[in-house]
């Protein structure tokens, strides 16, 4: 499984880019949409939480499939 990473306020999972949509303070879950959701090009979503200061992916690309290949810019961003 790819390790989730937050870079410049975006979530990177593998080579997929997600934008934060909402945070639920009751359960400490953050919901993310694929960056192509708003353009109606994809419906993939992710959910993360933190435990002991570690980012944990609860739902990601394996559970919510993308309608496009991985984002090339994510590869460049994740190597910063």
C-alpha positions in Angstrom: 0.0 0.0 0.0 1.2 3.5 -0.8 1.9 5.7 2.2 -0.3 8.8 2.2 1.4 12.1 2.4 0.2 15.7 2.7 2.2 18.2 0.7 1.2 21.8 0.2 -2.3 21.1 1.5 -3.0 18.3 -0.9 -3.1 14.5 -0.2 -0.8 12.3 -2.2 -1.5 8.6 -2.3 0.8 6.9 -4.8 0.6 9.1 -7.8 -2.9 10.3 -7.2 -3.7 13.9 -6.0 -6.6 14.7 -3.6 -8.1 18.0 -2.4 -9.5 18.3 1.1 -13.3 18.6 1.2 -14.2 18.5 4.9 -13.0 17.4 8.3 -15.1 15.8 10.9 -13.9 16.8 14.4 -16.0 14.2 16.1 -14.1 11.3 14.7 -11.0 13.1 13.4 -11.6 12.0 9.8 -10.7 14.2 6.9 -12.4 13.6 3.6 -10.7 14.2 0.3 -11.8 14.3 -3.4 -9.7 13.4 -6.4 -8.6 16.7 -7.9 -10.5 15.8 -11.0 -13.9 15.4 -9.2 -14.8 19.0 -9.6 -14.3 18.8 -13.4 -16.5 15.6 -13.3 -13.7 13.6 -14.7 -13.4 11.2 -11.7 -15.4 10.2 -8.6 -12.6 8.8 -6.4 -12.4 9.9 -2.8 -10.2 9.2 0.2 -10.6 9.4 4.0 -7.7 9.9 6.4 -7.2 10.2 10.1 -4.3 10.7 12.4 -3.3 8.5 15.3 -0.2 9.3 17.4 0.8 11.9 14.9 0.7 9.4 12.0 -1.4 9.9 8.9 -3.6 6.8 8.3 -5.5 6.1 5.1 -8.9 4.7 5.9 -10.2 4.8 2.3 -8.0 5.3 -0.8 -7.4 4.3 -4.4 -8.0 0.6 -3.8 -11.5 1.2 -2.4 -12.5 4.2 -4.6 -11.2 3.7 -8.1 -10.0 6.5 -10.3 -11.4 7.0 -13.8 -8.0 8.1 -15.1 -4.3 7.2 -14.9 -2.2 8.4 -12.0 -1.3 12.2 -12.0 2.3 12.8 -13.3 2.6 15.9 -11.2 2.1 13.9 -8.1 5.3 12.0 -8.8 7.2 15.2 -8.9 5.6 16.6 -5.8 6.1 13.5 -3.7 9.9 13.7 -4.2 10.3 17.1 -2.6 
